[in-house]
Amino acid sequence: MAYKISDACISCGACADACPVSAISEGDGIYVIDAEACIDCGACADSCPVSAPEAE
């Protein structure tokens, strides 16, 4: 089950920096996770200051 980023995202980029498989990129106003590349490790959720990444 991949993670997704909620509207709580503040576009700080912490999640993208933490992702070990580079599955996160800057989208239109918020960061987005490529569900196909996501390995469900939770590193993005652990690094986010506003808890925007959530298990889908």
N, C-alpha and C positions, 0 to 999 in steps of 0.2 A: 504494500500500500504506500503510494507516494505521498509526499507532503505537498501542501499548497500554501500560498501566502495570502493572508486575509487583507482586508482594507485598512487594517491597523498599521500597515507598513509605512514607515517614515522615510524610506529610500536611503538608508544610511549605508547599505552595502555590506554590513557585517555578515549577513548570511552567505552572500556570494563568496566572500573571502574564506569563510569556514567550510564551504562545500568541498569535499575531497574529490568529487568527480566533475566539478564545474557544471553542474546542472542548473545553476541559477544565473539569470541575466536580468539586466535592467529592462523593464517593460515601460508601458505608458503610465508614468506616475508612481508605479510600485514595481518591485522586483517580481519575477515569475520563475517558477520551477518547471523544468522539462520533466514531465512524469515518466517518460521513457528512460531517461538517464538517471533519475533519482534512485538511490539505493536504500532509502528509508533508514538512514543512520541516525538522524536527529541532530546532527551537528549544527544545522541552520537554526533550529529551535533553541538550542542551547546558547547560541551566540547572539540571538536577537534581543535587544533591550526592551521591545514592546510585545514580545510573544506573538508576532505575526505569523510565522510558519506553524501550520497545524497539520496533524495527520489527517489525510483525506478519507 
